[in-house]
Amino acid sequence: MTPVLTLLAAAPVTALPPDSVAATTAQLTDNGSLNYLQLVLHASLPVQIVIVLLLLASVLSWVIIFSKWRVFARANSQAEEFESSFWSGADLNQLYRAATERNRVVTGLEAIFEAGFREFTRLRQKKGIDTRTQLEGAQRAMRATLAREVDALEHNLEFLANVGSTTPYVGLVGTVFGIMISFHGLANNKQATIASVAPGISEALIATAMGLFAAIPAVWAYNRYATRVERLSVRYESFAEEFSSILQRQSHAEDL
């Protein structure tokens, strides 16, 4: 961010000539309504740089929003499907073979189940290892897999948080430069009118609006997805606890 601010500070600030104020104002309006495209195209260089940065941040945040929406929809669907199979009384060995099929990538609850059952079976085949050690090994494997799954769900959410918290201030930077240019042009104009400062004030406000346009969806999406990550994390932890109890009962039954 520091190189960008340095570039903005080094950009030349030139006032609009008095005889071009009316022409510029006319270009920014179309049939009495504001022409936003012309407003951006005729903005000063610092404001244009700010608008480009905000537009880029907005586009990237929307890409992440739609991609994460697909990720969470798929995670919920896979969790419901696996829980339906798991609690229907299916054989654990059969579920494990299905999870370890060749060229098949498992995620979510199925990945937690696969990790725990694999470690439990490996320790179970070794002699001299008590039931407690077997369960602790399976629980460690499930906790490690759960942490990886939650980390995958949280991927790119930090970017949304950064966009939501910083873009309003970046927009204010463009606002400051627009107002500076407006007052600089007002100082060189002997007849101060609203038309003298209107272009600069308009480009200042458009920078603020762009900052809010980028921030509001990012903040909403971050809060929404953070809540969904928390819910899925609780769901994964509950399954790991319940599966540990099942492994414990199965181990005791086999020992008897």
Rosetta silent file (secondary structure, phi, psi, omega in degrees, C-alpha in Angstrom):
SEQUENCE: MTPVLTLLAAAPVTALPPDSVAATTAQLTDNGSLNYLQLVLHASLPVQIVIVLLLLASVLSWVIIFSKWRVFARANSQAEEFESSFWSGADLNQLYRAATERNRVVTGLEAIFEAGFREFTRLRQKKGIDTRTQLEGAQRAMRATLAREVDALEHNLEFLANVGSTTPYVGLVGTVFGIMISFHGLANNKQATIASVAPGISEALIATAMGLFAAIPAVWAYNRYATRVERLSVRYESFAEEFSSILQRQSHAEDL
SCORE:     score description
SCORE:     0.000 S_00000001
   1 L     0.000  -32.122 -179.197    0.000    0.000    0.000 S_00000001
   2 H   -62.651  -45.931  176.198    2.938    2.377    0.699 S_00000001
   3 H   -58.826  -35.760  179.509    4.232    2.411   -2.949 S_00000001
   4 H   -65.411  -44.554  178.973    0.695    3.176   -4.140 S_00000001
   5 H   -64.293  -37.091  177.320    0.376    6.123   -1.745 S_00000001
   6 H   -63.333  -41.027  177.961    3.807    7.353   -2.842 S_00000001
   7 H   -64.238  -40.566  179.113    2.686    7.199   -6.481 S_00000001
   8 H   -65.696  -39.736 -179.799   -0.499    9.079   -5.670 S_00000001
   9 H   -67.949  -31.984 -179.087    1.422   11.756   -3.787 S_00000001
  10 H   -82.422  -10.385 -178.859    3.861   12.180   -6.661 S_00000001
  11 L   -68.935  139.398 -179.020    1.110   12.515   -9.263 S_00000001
  12 L   -68.683  137.527  177.749    0.734   16.054  -10.588 S_00000001
  13 L  -107.918  109.348 -177.351   -2.267   17.996   -9.342 S_00000001
  14 L  -117.895  139.296 -179.769   -3.441   20.426  -12.002 S_00000001
  15 L   -84.288  152.471  175.947   -6.385   22.729  -11.801 S_00000001
  16 L   -73.091  133.182  175.317   -9.013   22.955  -14.490 S_00000001
  17 L   -60.286  144.506 -177.744   -8.696   26.093  -16.609 S_00000001
  18 H   -57.799  -36.024 -176.411  -11.537   28.519  -15.948 S_00000001
  19 H   -77.835   -8.948  179.756  -12.704   28.453  -19.555 S_00000001
  20 H  -104.835   -0.454 -178.121  -12.963   24.632  -19.555 S_00000001
  21 H   -64.243  -46.758 -179.509  -15.010   24.231  -16.388 S_00000001
  22 H   -63.976  -40.272  179.958  -18.338   24.583  -18.150 S_00000001
  23 H   -65.602  -41.399  179.831  -17.284   22.230  -20.934 S_00000001
  24 H   -65.449  -41.712  179.129  -16.080   19.611  -18.463 S_00000001
  25 H   -63.151  -37.076  178.693  -19.273   19.858  -16.433 S_00000001
  26 H   -67.068  -34.039  179.176  -21.321   19.420  -19.596 S_00000001
  27 H   -69.310  -29.215 -177.317  -19.362   16.280  -20.484 S_00000001
  28 L   -81.653   -8.116 -179.385  -20.112   14.775  -17.087 S_00000001
  29 E  -121.047  148.749 -179.893  -23.858   15.192  -17.483 S_00000001
  30 E  -139.832  108.016 -178.123  -26.221   13.710  -19.998 S_00000001
  31 L    58.052   39.343  177.629  -29.764   15.069  -20.177 S_00000001
  32 L    83.703   -4.820  178.665  -29.495   16.330  -16.622 S_00000001
  33 E  -108.969  154.599 -176.363  -28.234   13.000  -15.230 S_00000001
  34 E   -76.016  131.035  177.196  -24.722   12.165  -14.125 S_00000001
  35 L   -95.004  102.154 -173.013  -22.594   10.247  -16.625 S_00000001
  36 H   -68.330  -35.803 -179.982  -20.524    7.951  -14.434 S_00000001
  37 H   -64.608  -46.709  177.626  -18.291    6.703  -17.240 S_00000001
  38 H   -64.718  -32.422  178.668  -17.332   10.205  -18.307 S_00000001
  39 H   -63.357  -42.356  179.368  -16.843   11.089  -14.672 S_00000001
  40 H   -71.847  -41.170 -177.537  -14.262    8.339  -14.241 S_00000001
  41 H   -66.395  -30.950 -178.572  -12.567    9.003  -17.597 S_00000001
  42 L   -97.381    7.337  177.529  -12.142   12.708  -16.865 S_00000001
  43 L   -72.259  161.589  178.164  -10.990   12.214  -13.274 S_00000001
  44 L   -70.669  164.525 -175.754   -7.471   13.148  -12.252 S_00000001
  45 H   -59.639  -45.694  178.961   -4.705   10.549  -12.303 S_00000001
  46 H   -59.600  -41.548 -179.621   -4.635    9.874   -8.527 S_00000001
  47 H   -67.718  -37.881  177.680   -8.396    9.326   -8.443 S_00000001
  48 H   -63.915  -38.666  177.700   -8.238    7.047  -11.487 S_00000001
  49 H   -63.610  -43.014  178.780   -5.546    4.930   -9.803 S_00000001
  50 H   -62.287  -44.038 -178.768   -7.705    4.617   -6.691 S_00000001
  51 H   -64.105  -40.154  178.808  -10.766    3.642   -8.758 S_00000001
  52 H   -63.709  -43.460  178.261   -8.791    0.986  -10.666 S_00000001
  53 H   -61.893  -42.723  179.977   -7.505   -0.513   -7.408 S_00000001
  54 H   -67.642  -38.513  177.834  -10.997   -0.578   -5.932 S_00000001
  55 H   -64.748  -41.405  177.978  -12.460   -2.095   -9.090 S_00000001
  56 H   -63.510  -44.012  178.570   -9.814   -4.819   -9.075 S_00000001
  57 H   -62.925  -38.478  179.614  -10.463   -5.581   -5.398 S_00000001
  58 H   -66.077  -43.706 -179.899  -14.205   -5.733   -6.069 S_00000001
  59 H   -62.703  -45.516  179.687  -13.810   -8.138   -9.008 S_00000001
  60 H   -63.741  -39.753  179.580  -11.510  -10.439   -7.024 S_00000001
  61 H   -65.590  -37.939  178.270  -13.837  -10.421   -4.035 S_00000001
  62 H   -68.074  -36.175  175.631  -16.822  -11.364   -6.215 S_00000001
  63 H   -61.140  -44.022  179.310  -14.812  -14.220   -7.755 S_00000001
  64 H   -66.547  -39.600 -179.209  -14.028  -15.500   -4.255 S_00000001
  65 H   -59.223  -47.682 -178.852  -17.642  -15.043   -3.143 S_00000001
  66 H   -70.341  -37.798  179.629  -19.009  -17.243   -5.940 S_00000001
  67 H   -67.367  -40.837  178.556  -16.234  -19.841   -5.630 S_00000001
  68 H   -69.060  -31.777  175.988  -16.715  -20.142   -1.855 S_00000001
  69 H   -60.045  -42.024  177.495  -20.453  -20.436   -2.358 S_00000001
  70 H   -67.139  -39.001 -179.727  -19.830  -23.541   -4.465 S_00000001
  71 H   -61.878  -47.194 -177.932  -17.352  -24.888   -1.905 S_00000001
  72 H   -70.747  -35.646  176.353  -19.787  -24.605    1.000 S_00000001
  73 H   -63.348  -42.274  179.020  -22.697  -25.983   -1.028 S_00000001
  74 H   -67.757  -38.380 -179.503  -20.593  -29.004   -1.977 S_00000001
  75 H   -64.782  -43.533  178.142  -19.376  -29.468    1.614 S_00000001
  76 H   -64.794  -42.081 -179.792  -22.920  -29.473    3.000 S_00000001
  77 H   -63.658  -44.498  179.986  -24.147  -31.845    0.297 S_00000001
  78 H   -66.728  -36.446  178.937  -21.274  -34.287    0.856 S_00000001
  79 H   -65.654  -43.737  179.087  -21.727  -34.158    4.635 S_00000001
  80 H   -65.162  -40.185 -179.237  -25.429  -34.958    4.385 S_00000001
  81 H   -66.316  -42.743 -178.838  -24.798  -37.779    1.919 S_00000001
  82 H   -70.656  -40.351  178.106  -22.077  -39.381    4.028 S_00000001
  83 H   -62.015  -37.379  177.761  -24.015  -39.055    7.280 S_00000001
  84 H   -62.015  -41.201  178.878  -26.987  -40.709    5.602 S_00000001
  85 H   -72.647  -38.474 -175.193  -24.818  -43.663    4.595 S_00000001
  86 H   -68.350  -46.387 -176.002  -22.951  -43.815    7.892 S_00000001
  87 L   -85.743    2.062  176.201  -25.977  -43.784   10.191 S_00000001
  88 L   -81.690   -2.549  178.912  -27.954  -46.161    7.983 S_00000001
  89 L    93.911   17.184  179.758  -26.036  -49.055    9.541 S_00000001
  90 L   -67.570  152.950  179.559  -23.585  -49.645    6.717 S_00000001
  91 L   -67.850  135.163 -177.739  -20.502  -51.723    7.471 S_00000001
  92 H   -64.080  -37.017  178.529  -17.500  -49.588    8.483 S_00000001
  93 H   -65.114  -37.384  178.445  -15.119  -51.657    6.370 S_00000001
  94 H   -67.570  -41.025  176.821  -17.320  -51.138    3.334 S_00000001
  95 H   -64.393  -36.731  179.067  -17.420  -47.371    3.929 S_00000001
  96 H   -67.721  -42.181  177.390  -13.650  -47.367    4.311 S_00000001
  97 H   -63.008  -37.870  177.800  -13.131  -49.241    1.046 S_00000001
  98 H   -66.732  -33.806 -179.969  -15.429  -46.780   -0.707 S_00000001
  99 H   -74.894  -23.811 -176.437  -13.440  -43.857    0.729 S_00000001
 100 L  -105.842   21.354  176.322  -10.101  -45.303   -0.399 S_00000001
 101 L   -62.492  151.529 -177.176  -11.044  -46.111   -3.973 S_00000001
 102 L   -64.585  140.208  178.060   -8.374  -45.352   -6.535 S_00000001
 103 L    60.554   29.365  178.573   -8.299  -41.807   -7.987 S_00000001
 104 L  -120.269  124.008  179.600  -10.946  -40.647   -5.536 S_00000001
 105 L  -100.341  122.798 -179.164  -10.376  -37.582   -3.367 S_00000001
 106 L  -102.976  145.798  179.700  -12.417  -37.506   -0.174 S_00000001
 107 L  -138.371  169.210  173.537  -13.194  -34.359    1.794 S_00000001
 108 H    66.257 -138.125 -177.296  -15.206  -33.321    4.807 S_00000001
 109 H   -61.103  -37.250 -179.009  -16.735  -35.980    7.033 S_00000001
 110 H   -65.956  -36.459  177.369  -15.619  -38.797    4.774 S_00000001
 111 H   -67.555  -38.517  177.860  -11.999  -37.659    5.013 S_00000001
 112 H   -65.205  -44.240  177.791  -12.253  -37.520    8.823 S_00000001
 113 H   -61.441  -45.698 -177.408  -13.767  -41.003    8.903 S_00000001
 114 H   -61.834  -42.268 -179.197  -11.134  -42.380    6.541 S_00000001
 115 H   -66.895  -44.548 -178.972   -8.256  -40.967    8.593 S_00000001
 116 H   -67.292  -44.317 -178.335   -9.609  -42.190   11.905 S_00000001
 117 H   -69.682  -35.038  177.925  -10.552  -45.675   10.722 S_00000001
 118 H   -64.022  -44.878 -179.440   -7.250  -46.121    8.875 S_00000001
 119 H   -68.547  -39.125  178.530   -5.202  -45.257   11.964 S_00000001
 120 H   -62.789  -43.350 -179.802   -7.426  -47.375   14.210 S_00000001
 121 H   -66.941  -39.644  179.885   -7.078  -50.381   11.904 S_00000001
 122 H   -62.952  -45.411  179.714   -3.309  -49.922   11.614 S_00000001
 123 H   -70.937  -30.263 -179.918   -2.838  -49.821   15.378 S_00000001
 124 H   -66.437  -30.691 -177.757   -5.314  -52.654   15.842 S_00000001
 125 L   -78.664  -14.691  178.690   -3.181  -54.959   13.710 S_00000001
 126 L   -86.313  144.017 -179.404   -0.123  -54.378   15.891 S_00000001
 127 L   -87.704  148.364  175.870    0.386  -56.580   18.913 S_00000001
 128 L    84.626    8.635  179.575    0.898  -55.190   22.381 S_00000001
 129 L  -107.316  123.108 -176.169   -1.086  -51.971   21.853 S_00000001
 130 L   -77.608  171.979 -176.482   -3.960  -51.475   24.255 S_00000001
 131 H   -64.397  -38.089 -178.952   -7.404  -50.144   23.374 S_00000001
 132 H   -62.144  -43.472  179.375   -6.759  -46.706   24.833 S_00000001
 133 H   -64.527  -37.808  178.083   -3.707  -46.167   22.642 S_00000001
 134 H   -63.440  -44.740 -179.996   -5.654  -47.264   19.585 S_00000001
 135 H   -66.647  -40.319  178.727   -8.452  -44.787   20.281 S_00000001
 136 H   -63.952  -38.673  177.017   -6.015  -41.954   20.986 S_00000001
 137 H   -64.586  -42.464  178.116   -4.247  -42.609   17.695 S_00000001
 138 H   -65.176  -38.809  179.495   -7.534  -42.554   15.786 S_00000001
 139 H   -67.478  -39.026  177.225   -8.578  -39.335   17.537 S_00000001
 140 H   -63.326  -42.310  179.204   -5.279  -37.632   16.703 S_00000001
 141 H   -63.434  -40.855  179.583   -5.650  -38.604   13.041 S_00000001
 142 H   -68.401  -38.271  178.348   -9.214  -37.262   12.961 S_00000001
 143 H   -64.819  -40.843  178.894   -8.212  -33.994   14.655 S_00000001
 144 H   -64.303  -43.564  178.889   -5.415  -33.436   12.142 S_00000001
 145 H   -66.814  -39.391  178.247   -7.731  -34.108    9.209 S_00000001
 146 H   -61.143  -41.553  178.975  -10.445  -31.910   10.729 S_00000001
 147 H   -62.837  -39.841  178.472   -7.971  -29.032   11.041 S_00000001
 148 H   -66.710  -39.857  179.869   -7.001  -29.396    7.380 S_00000001
 149 H   -65.970  -42.090  178.059  -10.632  -29.472    6.268 S_00000001
 150 H   -66.206  -38.763  177.845  -11.498  -26.340    8.268 S_00000001
 151 H   -63.279  -37.566  177.421   -8.401  -24.590    6.926 S_00000001
 152 H   -66.359  -36.724  177.834   -9.518  -25.409    3.378 S_00000001
 153 H   -68.150  -33.412 -178.483  -12.946  -23.940    4.113 S_00000001
 154 H   -83.251   -4.989 -177.773  -11.361  -20.746    5.490 S_00000001
 155 L   -59.699  131.728  179.656   -9.099  -20.324    2.468 S_00000001
 156 L    75.171   -4.243  176.156   -9.424  -16.828    0.878 S_00000001
 157 H   -68.296  -28.612  177.766  -11.784  -15.578    3.590 S_00000001
 158 H   -62.510  -36.569  178.617   -8.955  -13.394    4.872 S_00000001
 159 H   -63.134  -41.585  177.783   -8.926  -11.570    1.539 S_00000001
 160 H   -62.618  -39.381  178.267  -12.625  -10.744    1.903 S_00000001
 161 H   -64.289  -41.105  179.564  -11.973   -9.423    5.402 S_00000001
 162 H   -66.484  -41.331  178.438   -9.127   -7.236    4.134 S_00000001
 163 H   -63.240  -43.428 -178.608  -11.220   -5.875    1.264 S_00000001
 164 H   -66.323  -29.088 -176.628  -14.094   -5.094    3.593 S_00000001
 165 H   -94.084  -22.919 -173.679  -11.910   -3.276    6.091 S_00000001
 166 H  -106.572  -29.857 -174.722   -9.515   -1.371    3.827 S_00000001
 167 H   -62.995  -32.703  174.949  -11.387   -0.361    0.656 S_00000001
 168 H   -60.929  -36.106  179.429  -13.451    2.385    2.370 S_00000001
 169 H   -73.640  -35.411  174.731  -10.200    4.031    3.437 S_00000001
 170 H   -63.248  -40.035  175.336   -8.697    3.616   -0.026 S_00000001
 171 H   -62.348  -35.169  177.341  -11.811    5.333   -1.377 S_00000001
 172 H   -66.905  -29.727  175.203  -11.251    8.161    1.105 S_00000001
 173 H   -61.818  -44.869  176.030   -7.761    8.598   -0.336 S_00000001
 174 H   -63.695  -35.516  177.892   -9.350    9.274   -3.718 S_00000001
 175 H   -62.566  -43.922 -179.900  -11.821   11.610   -2.019 S_00000001
 176 H   -61.406  -44.407 -179.480   -8.998   13.622   -0.459 S_00000001
 177 H   -66.612  -38.558  178.217   -7.196   13.995   -3.787 S_00000001
 178 H   -63.516  -41.050  178.608  -10.412   15.000   -5.559 S_00000001
 179 H   -68.691  -38.451  177.139  -11.131   17.699   -2.997 S_00000001
 180 H   -59.345  -44.368  179.932   -7.533   18.919   -3.156 S_00000001
 181 H   -65.188  -38.529 -179.959   -7.817   19.320   -6.918 S_00000001
 182 H   -62.715  -47.055 -179.169  -11.145   21.111   -6.556 S_00000001
 183 H   -71.688  -29.449  175.293   -9.807   23.673   -4.109 S_00000001
 184 H   -65.772  -40.959  175.816   -6.630   24.104   -6.129 S_00000001
 185 H   -68.089  -32.208  178.530   -8.757   24.984   -9.150 S_00000001
 186 H   -68.499  -33.441  179.503  -10.847   27.301   -6.994 S_00000001
 187 H   -68.743  -30.704 -179.912   -7.757   29.176   -5.873 S_00000001
 188 L   -88.618   -1.639 -178.689   -6.765   29.918   -9.485 S_00000001
 189 L  -107.640  119.641 -177.413  -10.256   31.026  -10.449 S_00000001
 190 L   -70.105  -30.741  178.834  -11.123   34.624   -9.629 S_00000001
 191 L  -106.736   95.805 -177.261  -14.854   33.971   -9.955 S_00000001
 192 L   -78.443  121.825  177.070  -15.622   31.091   -7.611 S_00000001
 193 L  -133.877  171.253  176.478  -18.779   29.218   -8.527 S_00000001
 194 H   -62.739  -35.483  179.869  -20.254   25.779   -7.925 S_00000001
 195 H   -64.755  -21.799 -179.289  -19.280   24.835  -11.463 S_00000001
 196 H   -71.654  -33.823 -176.210  -15.640   25.493  -10.577 S_00000001
 197 H  -107.976   -6.029 -176.138  -15.495   22.772   -7.959 S_00000001
 198 H   -59.345  -46.041 -179.021  -18.223   20.426   -9.214 S_00000001
 199 H   -61.093  -44.393 -179.340  -15.964   18.115  -11.316 S_00000001
 200 H   -66.076  -41.962  178.225  -13.447   17.604   -8.530 S_00000001
 201 H   -64.300  -38.948  179.987  -16.099   17.029   -5.869 S_00000001
 202 H   -63.077  -46.228  179.422  -17.889   14.566   -8.151 S_00000001
 203 H   -68.372  -29.324  175.273  -14.774   12.492   -8.766 S_00000001
 204 H   -65.376  -43.925 -179.014  -14.047   12.601   -5.032 S_00000001
 205 H   -70.914  -33.011  178.504  -17.476   11.205   -4.242 S_00000001
 206 H   -66.655  -31.872  176.360  -17.272    8.534   -6.942 S_00000001
 207 H   -67.434  -41.244  176.423  -14.069    7.239   -5.289 S_00000001
 208 H   -63.316  -42.865  179.180  -15.870    6.997   -1.950 S_00000001
 209 H   -62.702  -38.615  178.082  -18.791    5.215   -3.598 S_00000001
 210 H   -65.538  -37.460  177.104  -16.433    2.721   -5.237 S_00000001
 211 H   -62.203  -42.734  177.748  -14.845    1.999   -1.874 S_00000001
 212 H   -69.341  -36.666  179.040  -18.233    1.227   -0.348 S_00000001
 213 H   -61.773  -34.882  178.170  -19.255   -0.783   -3.420 S_00000001
 214 H   -80.863  -32.328 -172.601  -16.224   -3.023   -2.898 S_00000001
 215 H   -79.841  -42.993 -171.681  -16.470   -3.199    0.894 S_00000001
 216 H   -61.190  -50.496  177.532  -20.149   -3.954    1.531 S_00000001
 217 H   -62.872  -35.320 -179.077  -20.383   -7.288   -0.401 S_00000001
 218 H   -66.205  -42.386  178.959  -17.011   -8.397    0.990 S_00000001
 219 H   -65.366  -45.074  179.659  -18.067   -7.738    4.602 S_00000001
 220 H   -60.949  -45.757 -178.127  -21.414   -9.467    4.114 S_00000001
 221 H   -66.364  -39.825  179.997  -19.814  -12.502    2.458 S_00000001
 222 H   -62.325  -47.243  179.303  -17.090  -12.770    5.100 S_00000001
 223 H   -62.761  -40.695  179.521  -19.600  -12.752    7.963 S_00000001
 224 H   -63.904  -48.328 -176.084  -21.827  -15.214    6.129 S_00000001
 225 H   -74.221  -31.856  176.202  -19.039  -17.644    5.278 S_00000001
 226 H   -62.614  -38.786  176.872  -17.363  -17.359    8.686 S_00000001
 227 H   -65.475  -40.942  179.756  -20.635  -18.496   10.241 S_00000001
 228 H   -68.133  -35.336  175.318  -20.875  -21.417    7.820 S_00000001
 229 H   -63.013  -42.832  179.524  -17.285  -22.429    8.593 S_00000001
 230 H   -63.017  -41.919  179.868  -18.112  -22.445   12.302 S_00000001
 231 H   -65.291  -43.823  179.071  -21.208  -24.575   11.742 S_00000001
 232 H   -66.114  -36.362  178.601  -19.344  -27.089    9.592 S_00000001
 233 H   -63.333  -43.059  176.703  -16.509  -27.207   12.126 S_00000001
 234 H   -63.857  -38.488  178.715  -18.964  -28.038   14.913 S_00000001
 235 H   -64.314  -42.401  178.589  -20.533  -30.678   12.679 S_00000001
 236 H   -65.294  -43.182 -179.378  -17.147  -32.245   11.970 S_00000001
 237 H   -64.656  -39.930  178.819  -16.170  -32.228   15.649 S_00000001
 238 H   -63.413  -41.920  178.366  -19.461  -33.825   16.668 S_00000001
 239 H   -63.813  -41.508 -179.996  -18.990  -36.582   14.104 S_00000001
 240 H   -62.211  -40.039  177.978  -15.423  -37.217   15.295 S_00000001
 241 H   -65.314  -45.021 -179.337  -16.638  -37.565   18.890 S_00000001
 242 H   -66.215  -38.702  179.121  -19.454  -39.913   17.912 S_00000001
 243 H   -68.276  -33.400  175.862  -17.180  -41.998   15.711 S_00000001
 244 H   -63.165  -40.112  177.479  -14.671  -42.279   18.570 S_00000001
 245 H   -63.947  -38.872  178.252  -17.433  -43.701   20.754 S_00000001
 246 H   -64.823  -43.025  178.465  -18.312  -46.224   18.039 S_00000001
 247 H   -64.286  -36.156  178.681  -14.681  -47.302   17.724 S_00000001
 248 H   -65.714  -44.639  178.189  -14.448  -47.665   21.478 S_00000001
 249 H   -64.599  -40.453  179.635  -17.517  -49.927   21.643 S_00000001
 250 H   -64.764  -39.307 -179.575  -16.286  -51.949   18.669 S_00000001
 251 H   -65.836  -42.590  178.110  -12.864  -52.386   20.275 S_00000001
 252 H   -65.222  -39.383 -179.921  -14.340  -53.585   23.547 S_00000001
 253 H   -64.720  -40.134  179.153  -16.681  -55.970   21.721 S_00000001
 254 H   -68.788  -35.925  178.796  -13.781  -57.492   19.762 S_00000001
 255 H   -66.291  -38.629  178.685  -11.694  -57.845   22.906 S_00000001
 256 L   -70.292    0.000    0.000  -14.514  -59.703   24.671 S_00000001
